[in-house]
């Protein structure tokens, strides 16, 4: 019987981005909203540039979160 080597999962390139944005927007948005914005930014960057550099994803996601916060503040 042969042993199978399971490759180690690759580290999440957006882990630091996620942690920073969750902290920055913790008083405004739940963690799930931050995650959705990061996912949307990731896929948007891939569509436009073909690559989703963490710095670009962070900038796009931050803008999304700022707009959502602005919209939410107008509803109060």
C-alpha positions in Angstrom: 0.0 0.0 0.0 1.5 3.3 -1.0 1.3 6.4 1.1 -0.3 9.5 -0.4 1.2 12.8 0.1 -1.4 15.4 0.5 -0.1 18.8 -0.4 -0.3 21.4 2.3 -3.0 24.0 1.6 -1.6 27.2 0.3 -1.7 30.2 2.7 -4.6 32.6 2.1 -3.0 35.6 0.3 -5.8 37.8 1.7 -5.6 36.8 5.4 -3.9 40.0 6.3 -6.3 42.1 4.2 -9.2 40.4 5.9 -7.9 40.9 9.4 -7.1 44.6 8.7 -10.5 45.4 7.1 -12.4 43.4 9.8 -10.7 45.5 12.5 -11.1 48.8 10.6 -14.9 48.3 10.0 -15.7 46.3 13.1 -18.0 49.0 14.4 -19.9 49.3 11.1 -20.0 45.9 9.3 -20.2 42.3 10.4 -17.3 40.0 9.5 -19.4 38.3 6.8 -19.9 41.6 5.0 -16.1 42.2 5.0 -15.6 38.7 3.6 -18.2 39.3 0.8 -16.5 42.6 -0.2 -13.1 40.9 -0.3 -14.5 38.1 -2.4 -16.2 40.6 -4.8 -13.0 42.7 -5.0 -10.9 39.6 -5.7 -13.2 38.5 -8.6 -13.5 42.0 -10.0 -9.7 42.4 -10.0 -9.3 39.1 -11.8 -11.9 40.2 -14.5 -10.2 43.5 -15.1 -6.5 42.9 -14.7 -6.2 39.1 -14.8 -4.5 39.1 -11.4 -5.8 40.0 -7.9 -2.8 41.4 -6.0 -3.7 41.6 -2.3 -3.0 45.4 -2.2 -5.5 46.0 -5.1 -8.1 43.7 -3.5 -7.7 45.6 -0.2 -8.2 49.0 -1.9 -11.3 47.8 -3.8 -12.8 46.1 -0.8 -12.2 49.2 1.4 -14.1 51.4 -1.1 -17.0 48.9 -1.2 -17.1 48.9 2.6 -17.0 52.7 2.8 -19.9 53.1 0.4 -21.9 50.5 2.3 -21.2 52.4 5.5 -22.3 55.6 3.9 -25.5 54.0 2.6 -26.2 52.5 6.1 -25.7 55.9 7.8 -28.3 57.5 5.5 -30.9 54.9 6.6 -30.7 55.8 10.3 
